[in-house]
Amino acid sequence: MRLSKERVRHLADALATRLVQDGHVALTGTHKAFVEALDHTVTEELSIEDRLNAEVRQLLKAYERQIESGQVDYQKMFTMIKQKLVRERGIIL
């Protein structure tokens, strides 16, 4: 995940506060519970890309020889495979 847990927590808290202040959300529970729910949701969404990147790296192991010999550019191949998986799975990044 590109953001630290502390940064995600801070963003969740700021978002929760703003949503309540602007009248977009009316809390029925505590502010803390709302922040925790947002934190969990954001963390889950960010981990989707992490898992996808790990899967792409695993798939690229099949092309290890071509990459090492310079026949295949790792970054281009990584991007192409990732884009294909995103399209196939309907993932929004």
Summary of the structure (lengths in Angstrom):
residues: 93
radius of gyration: 18.9
end to end distance: 12.6
largest distance: 60.2
contacts: 209
relative contact order: 0.10
helix: 76%
strand: 0%
